[in-house]
Amino acid sequence: MNLQLKDIARDTFGFAAKVLILMFLLPVFTTSAQGKYEQSAVKIRFVGDRQAMRLEIDFDKHPEIIPTILSSPYRLVLDMPETLFAFDSDTTPKAGLIAANRYGLMQAGRSRMVFAINGAFSASSPQFTVSKDGKRHTVSIELKSATPDTFKLALANQIMSTSAIAGGKGDRVGQVTSDKPFIVVIDPGHGGIDGGATGINGTIEKNVTLAFARELKVRLGTVPGLRVFLTRDEDRFIALDERVRIARQLDASLFVSIHADTISDKKLRGATVYTLSDKASDEVAHAVAQQENLSDAIGGVEVKIEDQDVADILIDLTRRETMQFSVKFARSLVESIQRKAKTINNPQRFAGFRVLKAPDVPSVLVELGYLSNPDDEKSVSDPEWRHGVLDEMAKAIGEYASQQLQVRQ
């Protein structure tokens, strides 16, 4: 008799890395309504004790396995194409590091195995072997007891290769080579239901940023060695993490987010270039970052609570070199913009902008001006002002790209 696994809700990893809902019944043979399987799992073995254990699963063909580790509680998850689980013996571990396991259909076309682990652990990459007759394909994973700190480090490394904000290079369209073009992603802030700031005379930020980004793309399109993309080329809402994902999947070499905010001090005016930091450079930077980071909430996107321990590890491990490149480019961009436009005092600032959190894409956020100031609102709507600033920004980006392309040679 075949019993259907009731439900396994999808595990979701953001920068927080701790959102999970798992509802399942018994670890028994599970079938699909369609009865179409990519592979069959026929035997499972647990070898070892509470300190170290080897997990072995036999399949009828080479299995496609995506392993994931989870905390609270500790688990190892194996995602795979829709699989016929036809184990010929009891699959419950009797003792050891693995406490229990469940398996079944997760969604159409995808199956999952979940192993509950007795405490913090480390897991090796899956190893594959084939029997001499070619009929049995075995995947093996070595599990070892570990300290909570070691597990947190492994979890941080995993987030770097799986999440939207810090997705791995495997998610990308291509890899960096010496003959690869320099890819610039221009991000017009806000859009759709999220209009962003509104000026004192009615100027809407989402319209300003889109128009400016389109013109900047046209200018950069004439620079040799560059390919330019927009995160949006129409009036539509895009979540902050999705903007980061777009840049990473395009294998961006530079990410430039365009904004024109409002602020409580209506006397404050001038362009500003921001880079990422876990601490804001000043109160203005902090206020602007908080305002921009609300974009997801305005668009109806659930913002996950971040695991600060993991966040600290990620920042420490992945962003140091990238942040140096970001700061270097920001400095040259400020110098260029100042030739054609007024800038705020200390125009190179930093704060915790979610949209700048790609760990390996140099990223800046450019505030063209503050729509809460009548002079700035007038400037961003003035074609002559825009053209001057666009020329200087294009020049700064072109020079930075040229330097980076020379390094690749």
C-alpha positions in Angstrom: 0.0 0.0 0.0 1.3 3.4 -1.0 1.0 6.3 1.4 1.3 9.9 0.2 3.6 12.2 2.1 1.2 14.9 3.1 3.3 18.0 2.7 6.8 19.4 2.8 6.8 23.1 2.5 9.7 24.6 0.7 12.8 25.7 2.6 13.6 29.3 1.9 17.1 30.7 2.3 17.5 34.5 2.4 20.4 36.4 4.1 18.8 35.1 7.4 19.2 31.4 6.4 16.6 30.3 9.0 13.2 30.1 7.4 11.8 26.6 7.3 8.4 24.9 7.5 8.4 21.1 7.4 5.2 19.1 7.7 5.4 15.4 7.1 4.0 12.1 8.1 5.7 8.7 7.9 9.1 7.7 6.4 7.4 5.3 4.0 7.2 4.5 0.3 5.8 7.6 -1.5 4.6 7.8 -5.1 3.7 10.6 -7.5 0.2 11.1 -9.0 1.8 10.9 -12.4 4.0 7.9 -11.6 6.9 9.4 -13.5 10.3 9.1 -11.9 13.7 10.3 -12.8 15.4 7.8 -10.6 14.8 5.1 -8.0 16.4 4.9 -4.5 16.6 1.2 -3.5 18.7 0.9 -0.4 20.0 3.1 2.5 22.7 2.4 5.0 24.0 4.1 8.1 27.5 3.2 9.2 29.1 4.7 12.3 28.3 6.2 15.7 27.5 9.5 17.5 30.9 10.9 16.5 31.1 10.0 12.9 28.7 8.4 10.4 28.6 7.6 6.7 25.3 7.8 4.9 25.0 5.6 1.8 22.1 5.5 -0.6 21.9 3.2 -3.6 20.1 4.4 -6.8 19.4 2.7 -10.1 21.2 5.5 -12.0 23.6 8.3 -11.3 21.6 10.5 -8.9 21.3 14.2 -9.1 21.7 15.3 -5.4 21.7 18.9 -3.9 22.7 18.8 -0.2 21.7 21.5 2.2 22.4 21.8 6.0 19.9 23.4 8.3 19.9 24.5 11.9 17.3 24.7 14.7 17.1 21.7 14.7 20.2 20.3 12.9 19.3 18.6 9.7 20.8 17.4 6.4 18.5 17.8 3.4 19.0 16.1 0.1 17.0 17.5 -2.8 16.7 15.5 -6.0 14.5 15.0 -9.1 11.3 13.1 -8.5 12.4 9.8 -7.1 10.7 6.4 -6.5 11.7 5.4 -2.9 11.7 1.7 -3.1 13.8 0.7 -0.1 13.8 -3.0 0.5 14.4 -2.8 4.3 13.8 -0.6 7.3 15.3 2.9 6.7 15.3 4.0 10.4 18.7 4.6 11.9 19.1 2.5 15.1 21.7 4.7 16.7 24.4 7.2 15.9 24.8 10.7 14.6 21.7 10.5 12.4 18.6 10.4 14.7 15.8 10.0 12.1 14.9 10.5 8.5 11.9 11.3 6.3 11.5 11.3 2.5 8.9 11.9 -0.2 7.5 14.2 -2.8 8.2 17.9 -2.2 6.5 19.3 -5.2 5.8 18.2 -8.8 9.1 16.9 -10.2 11.1 17.2 -7.0 11.7 14.8 -4.1 13.4 15.4 -0.8 15.1 13.4 2.0 15.5 15.0 5.4 17.9 13.6 8.0 17.7 14.8 11.6 21.1 15.0 13.2 22.0 14.7 16.9 23.7 18.0 17.4 26.0 20.3 15.4 27.8 18.5 12.5 29.9 18.8 9.4 29.1 17.1 6.1 31.3 16.1 3.2 30.4 16.7 -0.4 28.6 13.7 -1.9 30.8 11.0 -3.3 29.6 8.7 -6.1 30.5 5.1 -6.9 29.1 2.6 -9.5 28.9 -1.1 -9.1 30.8 -3.3 -11.6 27.7 -4.3 -13.4 26.6 -0.6 -13.6 23.2 -1.3 -12.0 23.9 0.3 -8.6 24.9 3.9 -8.2 25.8 4.8 -4.6 26.0 8.3 -3.1 28.0 8.6 0.1 28.2 11.5 2.6 30.5 11.6 5.6 29.0 13.2 8.7 31.0 14.2 11.8 30.1 15.7 15.1 31.2 19.4 15.2 31.1 22.4 17.4 28.3 25.0 17.0 30.8 27.6 15.8 32.1 25.2 13.1 28.5 24.5 12.0 27.8 28.3 11.8 30.8 28.7 9.6 29.7 25.9 7.3 26.2 27.4 7.2 27.7 30.8 6.3 29.6 29.2 3.4 26.4 27.5 2.2 24.5 30.8 2.3 27.2 32.3 0.0 26.5 29.6 -2.6 22.7 29.4 -2.3 20.9 32.6 -1.3 19.6 35.5 -3.3 21.9 38.0 -1.7 25.0 35.9 -1.6 24.3 33.4 -4.3 27.1 31.2 -5.6 28.8 31.6 -8.9 27.2 28.4 -10.0 24.0 30.4 -10.4 25.7 32.7 -12.8 25.4 32.8 -16.5 29.2 32.6 -17.0 32.5 33.0 -15.4 35.1 35.8 -15.6 37.7 35.3 -18.4 40.2 37.6 -19.9 38.1 38.1 -23.1 34.8 38.4 -21.2 33.1 41.8 -21.5 32.8 44.0 -18.4 29.2 43.8 -17.4 27.5 46.8 -15.7 24.1 46.4 -14.1 22.2 49.7 -13.7 19.4 49.5 -11.1 16.6 52.1 -11.3 15.3 52.3 -7.7 11.7 51.5 -6.8 9.0 50.8 -9.4 5.5 49.6 -9.7 3.6 49.7 -6.4 6.6 51.2 -4.8 6.9 54.7 -6.1 9.7 55.7 -3.8 10.0 59.3 -2.7 7.7 62.1 -3.9 9.1 65.7 -4.3 7.6 68.8 -2.9 6.4 69.6 -6.5 5.2 66.1 -7.2 8.2 64.5 -8.9 8.1 60.7 -8.3 11.3 59.0 -7.6 10.6 55.8 -9.6 10.1 57.8 -12.8 13.3 59.8 -12.2 15.5 56.7 -11.6 14.1 54.8 -14.6 14.6 57.7 -17.0 18.1 58.3 -15.7 19.1 54.6 -15.9 17.8 54.3 -19.5 19.9 57.3 -20.6 23.0 56.0 -18.7 22.6 52.6 -20.5 22.6 54.4 -23.9 25.8 56.3 -23.0 27.6 53.2 -21.7 26.5 51.2 -24.8 29.1 53.1 -26.8 32.0 52.2 -24.5 34.2 49.4 -25.9 34.3 46.2 -23.8 31.1 47.0 -21.9 27.7 45.3 -21.8 25.0 47.1 -19.9 21.8 45.7 -18.4 18.9 47.3 -16.4 17.3 45.5 -13.5 14.0 47.0 -14.7 13.2 48.7 -18.0 9.6 49.4 -17.2 7.4 50.5 -14.3 7.3 47.3 -12.2 8.1 46.3 -8.7 11.3 44.3 -8.0 12.3 43.1 -4.5 15.6 44.2 -3.2 17.1 40.7 -3.1 15.9 40.1 -6.6 17.8 43.1 -7.8 20.9 41.6 -6.3 20.1 38.2 -7.8 19.8 39.8 -11.3 23.2 41.3 -11.0 24.8 38.0 -9.8 23.1 35.9 -12.5 24.4 38.3 -15.1 27.9 37.9 -13.7 28.0 41.6 -13.1 31.4 43.3 -12.8 29.7 46.5 -11.4 26.3 47.3 -9.9 25.0 50.9 -9.8 21.7 51.6 -8.0 20.1 55.0 -8.9 17.9 56.9 -6.4 16.5 60.3 -5.5 15.2 60.3 -2.0 13.5 62.7 0.4 14.8 63.6 3.9 13.4 65.5 6.8 15.9 68.3 6.5 14.6 70.1 3.4 17.7 72.3 3.3 19.9 69.3 2.6 20.8 68.9 -1.0 23.3 67.4 -3.4 24.4 64.1 -4.9 25.8 61.3 -2.7 27.5 58.0 -3.5 27.0 55.2 -0.9 28.8 51.9 -0.4 27.9 49.1 1.9 28.8 48.9 5.5 27.2 47.2 8.5 27.4 50.5 10.3 26.3 53.8 8.8 28.8 56.6 8.4 26.4 59.2 9.8 22.7 59.8 10.7 21.8 60.9 7.2 23.2 57.7 5.7 21.4 55.6 8.3 18.1 57.4 7.6 18.5 56.9 3.8 19.4 53.2 4.2 16.4 52.6 6.4 14.1 54.3 3.9 15.4 52.4 1.0 15.3 49.1 2.9 11.6 49.5 3.4 11.0 49.0 -0.3 10.2 45.3 0.1 7.7 46.0 2.8 5.9 48.6 0.6 5.8 46.0 -2.2 4.3 43.3 0.0 7.5 41.2 0.3 8.1 39.5 3.6 11.4 40.7 5.0 13.1 37.9 6.9 14.8 38.5 10.3 18.5 38.1 9.8 20.7 35.8 11.9 23.3 38.2 13.1 25.9 35.6 13.8 25.7 34.3 10.2 25.5 37.9 8.9 28.7 38.8 10.7 30.5 35.7 9.3 29.3 36.5 5.8 30.5 40.1 5.9 33.8 39.0 7.3 34.4 36.2 4.9 33.0 37.5 1.6 32.9 41.2 1.3 36.3 42.6 2.3 37.9 42.7 -1.2 34.6 43.6 -2.9 34.0 46.5 -0.5 37.5 47.8 -1.3 36.7 47.8 -5.0 33.3 49.5 -4.2 35.0 52.2 -2.2 37.6 52.8 -4.9 35.0 53.2 -7.6 32.8 55.4 -5.4 35.7 57.7 -4.8 36.3 58.2 -8.6 32.5 58.5 -9.2 32.2 61.3 -6.7 35.1 63.1 -8.3 33.4 62.8 -11.7 29.9 63.9 -10.5 31.4 66.9 -8.7 32.5 68.3 -12.1 28.9 68.8 -13.1 26.7 68.8 -10.0 26.5 69.9 -6.4 27.2 67.2 -3.9 26.4 66.9 -0.3 29.1 67.6 2.3 31.3 64.4 2.5 29.5 62.9 -0.5 31.2 59.5 -0.2 29.2 57.7 2.6 28.2 54.2 3.6 25.4 52.4 5.3 23.6 49.0 5.4 21.7 49.1 2.1 20.2 45.6 1.3 20.5 46.3 -2.4 24.3 46.5 -2.2 24.8 43.2 -0.4 26.1 41.0 -3.3 29.4 39.7 -1.8 31.4 39.6 -5.0 30.0 42.4 -7.1 31.4 45.9 -6.4 28.2 48.0 -5.8 27.3 51.6 -5.2 24.1 53.5 -4.6 23.9 57.0 -6.2 21.5 59.5 -4.7 21.1 62.0 -7.6 19.7 64.5 -5.1 17.0 64.9 -2.5 13.5 65.5 -3.8 12.6 67.2 -0.5 14.8 70.1 -1.6 13.3 72.3 -4.3 16.6 73.0 -6.0 17.5 69.3 -6.2 14.0 68.4 -7.5 14.5 71.0 -10.2 17.9 69.7 -11.1 17.0 66.1 -11.6 14.2 67.2 -13.9 16.5 69.4 -16.0 17.7 67.7 -19.2 20.9 69.8 -19.2 21.8 68.9 -15.6 21.0 65.2 -16.4 23.2 65.2 -19.5 26.1 66.6 -17.7 25.9 64.2 -14.8 25.3 61.3 -17.1 28.4 62.1 -19.2 30.6 62.2 -16.0 29.1 58.9 -14.6 29.6 57.2 -17.9 33.2 58.4 -18.0 33.9 57.2 -14.5 32.3 53.8 -15.2 34.3 53.5 -18.5 37.6 54.3 -16.8 36.9 51.8 -14.0 36.0 49.1 -16.5 39.1 49.7 -18.5 41.3 49.3 -15.4 39.6 46.1 -14.5 39.8 44.7 -18.0 43.5 45.4 -18.0 43.9 43.4 -14.8 42.3 40.4 -16.4 44.8 40.3 -19.2 
